[in-house]
Amino acid sequence: MLEALRQETFAALRPPQKIALSDWCEANVHLPSSLSAQPGRMRLWPHQRAIADSIGDPTVERVSVLKSVRVGYSQLLTAAIGHFAANDPASILVVLPADADSRTFMTGNIEPVFSESPALRTVISKDPQGRDIMLERRFPGGSLALVTARSPRNLRGRTARVLFLDEVDAFEVDVKGEGDPVLLAERRTLSYGDRKIVMGSTPVDETTSRICRAYAASDQRIYEVPCPACGTFTELTWSMIEWEADRPQTAAFRCPHCDALVPETEKPSMIAAGHWRATRPEVVGHHGYRLNALVSLLPNAAWGKLAAEFLMAKRSPQTLKTFVNTLLGQPWREEEDGIDHGALASRAEPFALDAMPPEVLVVTAGCDVQDDRVEVTTTGWTKDGDALVLEHEVVWGSPLDGDTWVEVDDLLKRSWRHPNGGLLRVDAAIVDSGSGGHTDAVYGFCKPRTGRRVFAGKGVAGFQRKAVEPSKARDIRLMLVGVDAIKNELVNRLAAGHTIRFSRGLSETWFEQLAGERRIVRYVRGHPVRAFERIPGRRVEALDCLVYAFAARRLLSFDLERRTEEMATPVMLTRRPSVVRSTWLDGR
């Protein structure tokens, strides 16, 4: 409360801001070569100016930016922080998804821009007591702190009049059981009658997107540009971009009003003549902006380059999702229904471990451990990243019995003749260690085999988790597998219908188990959360095995061109020496 009173006193004493934030940025902010392809004094693009002025407008409490990459938002955010530090002193809180993001933003954006700009060079300083606090700075009348959304202590222990929330769709849903990090951060501003909340992000999934919900609550502004042929204003969308077959460099804008085809050369003049239009003007005090890379004037955002990136991205649901999210600024729409196992089974093809397709270059395995068996799915991988499920095998026996692991080891040590003459082996395998009281047995099996890339694995929940990453445990090479993230990839790829292929030798039961979970949306503390739930009566061993086989592939970084050459080099199969057991050893 005392901090709020102090800030209000400074607000009463400081002169009113007479210059628009966009003009101040261009007059005072300098960009270093490390941050901009055009270093020197900042020059805002036409679509950036209104966003900047909304951030600097004291009558606007909230600004929400639903955006793509390549639109200059990070530079604008850095300049806005400089404006508040120099002209409108306040306690400023910047919340980013992770610690690494906070450090990168401080060292890669704020420090270089402030040191390059004469008007900002001496504005902020480190802690006056001499403490080495990397993510905190002080200035007369205010302070700047960068914190991660993953720590509720960071959000709980501060107050702020100016709050910047960046990449909110990457925030975790529930911070250590204390609730939504966005709401936790916004509560830090309640003491201030003149607070400012700026939220920006590329969207991720439509059903759970924070930035989409924030934009929906705003006045929903869109950037419209005029058609050079008919003069009608329209928002540029991907459906309006077209090109000649196999020639993405010919990409052009097709006007939806007059059907004129406008070449890329007209783009700068169209953007310069564009304007923002509020589609919900009745909303006051909350400006929302939606923009995509089609309006960016960066060379790598040319329509032809975007078209070429689209042609590469559309081959896989995962890469297509990245294109839609990051370049089109659109949330990904997913079906929440389950998988039709019958339809998957009908796509089976005549290949197997002993009839390896020539396009297979890498082999991984995923192992699921049950009380009376170990199940193993062996998967092949092509140069383009397609997955071929080659075989599913069951080793019967208790995982507490050493003989069971001998059989599993034999499966993982096999070699297969590649159709081009080379030899394929299991390049990596992950064995589930997370349930059933078998952890020590799995560790005991995997630890001496890490040289063959046979690792113990443990599933961790969360759609934002990495597909696989090493645990920090020191006594065992344990791989933490982001099971929700990989299951989500599986569902998307299965829906696409061509990037996961199946052997005809897989049983009907295997396909039923693969489809044993469905993707749903449930509400946690009032917020939508994606999740996978088990379909009643279904088993999911096949799904778990395939998840671990997918995770094992992420551990490999082969030169696939070299592997292709290796597969074309004939190699003789070596027969394992047979051992004849003498009866003399039995004392007979």
N, C-alpha and C positions, 0 to 999 in steps of 0.2 A: 504493500500500500504506500509506503514511504517513497519507493521508487516511482510509483505512478504519479504521486504528487509532485515529485521533483521534475518528472518529464513534462507534466502539465504547466509547471512554472516556466520551463524553457520554451514551451509552445507559446505561452502568452508573451514572452519577451522577444522572441525572434520575429523579424519582419515578415510580412506575408510574401509567399512565393509568387513573383510576377512573371517569371519566365517559364514557359512550358518545359517539361522534363525532356522532351525530344530535342528542343533547341539547346538546352543546357548540356545534354550528352554530346551533341555535335560540336559544341564550343569548348568543352573541357575534358572530354574523355579521349585518351589516346590508346590505341591498340598495338601491342607488340607483335613482331613477326611470328612469334611462337603461337599466337592465338588467332591471327588473321592473315589471309592471303594478301590483303591490302592493308599493311600496317600504317600507322599514323593516325591522324585525327578521325574519330568515329564518324561514319556516314551511315545514317539509318536508311533502310529501304522504306518505300512507301507504306508497306503493310506493318512495319515496326513502329511507326510514329504514333499511331493512335494507341497502341498497347502501352508505349512509354508514357504518354500523356495521361492515360487512365491510372497508371501506377502512381504518378505524381499528383493527381487531382485529389485534394483533401475531401471533396464531397463524395468520393467513391470509396466505399469501405472494402469491397472485394473485387478482385480481378482473377478470372479463371481462364487459362489458356490451354485449349485442347489442340495439340500441335503435332507436327512431324519433326524429324530432324532436318538439318540444313536450312533452317529458317532464321538463324541468328539469335535464338532465344537465350542461350547462355551468356553471350556478350551483353545482351540487353539487361539481363538479370544482374550482371556484375556492375554495369553502369548505374542501374537503379540503386544498388547498395551504396555506390559512391555518392549519388545525389543525396540520400538521406544522411550519410555521414558528414557531408560538407554543408548542406543547406537546411536540413530539417533534422537536427540531432535527436536520436531516439535509441532506445534499446532495440536492437535488431536481432532476430533469431532466424537462422537459416536451417531448415531440416531437410536432410538428404537420406536416401535409403540405407547407406552403410558407412562405416568408418572410412573405408577407402575412398568413397565418393566425397566425403567431407574434406579429407586431406588433399585429394586431387583438385577440388574446387578452390581451396585456399592457395595452394602452391602453383596451380596451373592457370587460374583465372584472376583471383582477387589481387594477389601480390604482384604479378607482372603488370596488370592494368594500372594499379595504384602507383607503382614505381615509375611507370612510363608517362603518367599524366601529371603535369606540373601542378594542377589544381588539387590533386589528391595525394601527392607525394608525401606530404607531412601531416595528413589528416589523422591517420590511425597510427597507433603505437602498440607495443606489446604491454603485458601486465606491468603496472607501475611499480610493483613490489619486486620486479626482476624475475618472477617465476617464468619458466619455459612452458607457456601454455600455447601450443601451436595453433589451436582452432579458436582462440579468443583474441580480440583486439579492443582497444579503448580509444575514444576520441572525446573532445569536450562536449559534455551534455549527453553522451550516450555510449553504447558499446555494441560490439558485433560478436556473435557466437555462432559457430557451425556445429551442429550436433547430428547424431544418427537417429533415425526413427526406431531403431531396434532396442534402445535403452530407455525404459520409462523414467529412470532417474534423471537422464538428460532433459527430458521434457517436463518433469515435475518440479525441478529445482530452479526454474527461471520464470521471469515475466518479460513480456516484450510488447512494444507498441506496434512494431512492424514485423510481420511474420511472412517469410518466404518458404513455401513448401515445393520442393522440386522433385519431379518424377514420382508423384504420389502413387501411381499404379504399381510401383515396385515396392511400396511399403508393405510390411507384414500386416495381416488382418488384425491380430490380437497380440499386443506387446506383452509377453510374459503374463498373460491373464489379466492385464490391467485395462484392456480396451483398445479401441482404434487409435493409432498414433496421431491421426489428423485431429480427432476431437481432443486428445490430450494436449496437443500443441495449441489449438485454438483457445482452450481454457486459459492458457498463459496470457492471453490478450484481453481478458474480460475487464480488467481494471481500467482500461483506457477508453474514453469516449470517442477518441479520434483514431482508433486502431486502423491498421491496414493489413489485409490478408491477401497475399498473392500466391496463387496455386497454378502450377504448370506441369504438364506431363505429356508424353506420348501415351496413347491408350494401349491396353493389353486385351483383356477379354470383356466383351460387352456386358455380361451379366454381373461382373464384379468391379467394373471400372469406376474408381473414385472421380477421375477427371471428367468422365462422361456425366456422372451425376451432378457434379459441380456446374458444368456447362449447361445442363438442362435446367438448373435453378437460376441461371443468369438471364441477361437480355438477349443472349444467343446471336452474337454478331457474326456475319459471314463477309468475306472479302470478295467483292464482285469487280470484274474487269469488263471493259467494253469490247465488243467484237469490232475489229477494224472495218468489216464489210457493212454491217447493219447498225452498229452503235448500241445495240442492246447489251445491258449489263447482265453478267451471269457469274456464278461461282464456278471456278475451274474444278472439275472432278475427273477421275481417271476414265470414266466411261466416255468422256469427250475427246480423249487422245487416241489417235489411230495412226497406223503406219502400213507401208507396203509389206507384203509377206517376206519374211527373212531379211528385212531391211529396217531395223529399229531406228537407224539414224534419220529416217524420213518422217519420224513422228511429228504430228501436227495436231492442232486444235480444230475440232469439228463443231461449229457453232450450232447449238440446238434450236436456234430461232430461224436462221436463214440458210443453214446447211452449208455455209461457206467453209472451206478448208484453209485454216490460217497457219502459215509456217512459223517455225521457231524464231525467225528473224524479227517477227512482230511482237514477240513476248515482252521485251523491255518497255516498249511504249504502252502496251496493254496494262502492265503492272503499274507503271507510273501514273496512268489515268484512272486506276482503280479506287475504290472507296469501301469503307466498312458500312454495313447496313444492319441495324438491330432488328431481328425478326420478332422480338418480344419487347417492344419499347415501353410497355407498361411496367416492366421491372426496373426499379430505381435503386441505385447504390451498388449494383453488382454487374460489372461489365464482363461479358464472356466473349472470347475470341476463338474461332476455329479456322485453322489454316493448315495447308499441306505443302509438300515440297514442289508442287507444280507452279507455285508463285515465287519460288526462290530464284534469285538471279545468280546464284553460284554456278560456276561452270559444271560442277559435278551433279547439278540438279537440272541440267538441260533435258528437255523432253525426250530426246533421242537416247540419252544415257539412262534415264529412268525406264524407258521401254526395254533397253538391253538388260537391265537388272531384273525387270519383270519376267522376261523370257527365261532367265536363269532360275529365278525364284519359284516359278510356278511348277517346277518339276517335283517339289515336295511340299506337303502341307506346312511343315515347320518353317521352311524358308519363305514360303508364300505368306505365312502369318507375319513373319518379321517384316516383309515388304509392306504389307497392309498397315501394320502398326506404325512402323518408323518412317515410312516415306509418304504414305497416303494419309496418315494421321487418323486412321479409322480403327475402331475396336474390332476384334475378331469375333465372329458370330459362330457359335458351336451348337450342334444338336445335342440335346441332353438325353436322347434315347439310348438304349443299350445296343449291343452289336448283334446282328443276326448271324448266329453260328452256322446255320444251314447255308447261307449265302457265301460265307467264307469257305466252307468245305467244298462247295461247288467250284471254287477257283483253284483247287489243287492241281499240281502239274506233275508229270512223270520224271521227277528227279529224286535223289536220295544221297546218303553218304557214299554209297558204293556206285553211284551214277552222278558224279559231281558235274554241275553245269559249268561250262568253260568260263563264264563271267565271274565265278566266285574266286576271290583273291585272298580273302581273310576269313578265318573261322574263329568263333568265340563260343563259349558254353556258359549256361546259367544253371545252377543247381539249387533245388529246393529240398530241405531236410525235414522229414517227418519221423514219427516215432518208430516206424517199422520199415522205412525205405528212404532212398535218396533218388530223386528224379532229376534227369539231366536233359536239357534241350540244347542241341547243337545247331548253330546258325551260321550261314555263310553270308559274306558281304561283297558287293560289287564295287567297282571303281566309282560309280555314281551314288553309292550309299544305300542302294536297295538291299533289303534283308531277305534271305531265303532260309526258311525254317527247314532244315535238312532231316532232322530226326529227333524223336523224343523217346528216351529210354528210362527204365526203372530198375534200380538195383535194390533188391529186397534184402532186408536185414536191418538190425538195430544200428543206429549211428554210434552206439556205445561199443559196438563190436568191431574190432580191427579188421576182420575179414571183409566187412562191408566197404571199408575205405580202400582196401586193396582192389576191389572190383571197380570202384569209382576212379581210382588212379589209372587203372588199365584203360578205361574209357577215355580219359583225358590225355593219354600218351599215344594214342593211335595216329597213324599216318595214312593218307589217302593219295592215290595217284590222280594228279590233275589231268584233264583231257589233253592238255598241251605238253605233257611229259614230266612236269615238275612234281614236287611233293608238297602237300598241305598238311599242317598239323593244327591243333588247337593253339591259337596265338595268345589267348587270355581266357580266364574263367573266374567267375565269382560264385562262391558257395555261401548260401544264406546261413547266418549264425545267430539270428535274432530271436528265435523262439524255441520252445519245447524242451529247454534244459540241455541242449546239445552244444552249447557255445564252446566249452572247453574241447570237446571232440573235434569240432570244426577248426578251431585254432590249431590244435595239434596236427591236423591233416595239412592245413594250408601253410603254416609257418615254414617248414622245410622246403616248400615248393614255390616260394615267391620268385625264385630265379626263373621258373617257367611261367610266371605271371598267373599263378593260381592264388587268389586272394579270398579271405573271409569278407563277407559283406553284411551290412545291416541296413535295413530300410528305414528311411526317415521321411516323415510326412511333410507336405507343403509344396504347393505348385511353384513357389519361387525358389525352391532349393536347386542346387546344381544337380545334374544328372548323376554325377559321381565325384567324390572328393575324398582324399585320405583323412582318416581320423587322426587326431592329435595324440592318441594313445601310443605309448612308447614301447610296449611289450609285444605288439603285434601289428602287422600291416593290415589294418582294418579299413575297408572302403565303405564310406557312407553313401548309400544309394538313394537318390531323390525319387522314390517310387511313384509319387503322384505326378511329378513332371514327366517321367518316362511313360507312365500309363496314358497320360494326356497325349503324348506324341504318338503312342500306338493307336489310340482311338482315331486321331486325325489322319494318320497314314492309312489305317484300314478303311476309313471313309473315302480316301482318295482312290483306293482300289488297285494301285499298281506298284507301290514301293515296298510292300511286304508280300512275299510269295510263299506258297506252302507245298510241301512234299505230299504226294499222293499216299505215302505210307503212314501219315498221321491219322489217328483214329477219330471217330465221331466224338468220343468222350473228350479227346484233347481239344477239339474246337468248342465244345460246350464249356470247358474250363476256361479257355481263352476269353470267352464272352461271359464269364461268371460275375463281372462287376459292371456297374453302369455309372456314368458321370451325372452328377446331380448338382443342384444349387440349394444349400440350406442357409438359414439365417443364424448368425452368432452375434449376440448382443445387438441385434437389430440390423446387422450388416450382411449382405449376401456373400457367401463363401462357397467356392467350388469344392467338391469332394467326390470321392468314389465310394460307393457302397456295394456290399455283397448282395447279389440277387438271392433271395431265400432258396435254400435247397441246392445251391450250386457249390462245387469245389473250384478252386482257382490255382491249383498247382501249376498248370500249364502257363497261366498268365504270369505267375511269379517267376518261373524259370525264364520266360522270354524277357521279362524286365531285367533280370540279372545278365542275360546274354547281351542285351542292348547296352547296359552299363559297362560291361567288359569291353565292348567295342570302343567306348569313349576313352579307355585307358591306352589305346594304341594310336600311334602317329607315324604310320609307315609311309615310305615313298612308294606309292602304288604303281608308278611307272617302273620302278626297279622290281617290285614284286611281280609285275606282268612279265618282265624279262626272265625272272627266276622260274616262273611257271612254264616258260617255253624251253627250259633247259632240262632235258631228260635226266632223271636220277634213278639209280637202282634202289629198289626197296630192300632193306636189310631185314633178314629174318631173325627174330629173337632166338638166341641159343636155347635149345631144349635141355632140360635137366632131368636125368634119369635118377630116380631115388633108389638107393641101394637098400636091400633088406637088412644089410649088416648094421645100418644105423639104428635099426629097431631092435638090435640084439638078437636077431634070429639067424 
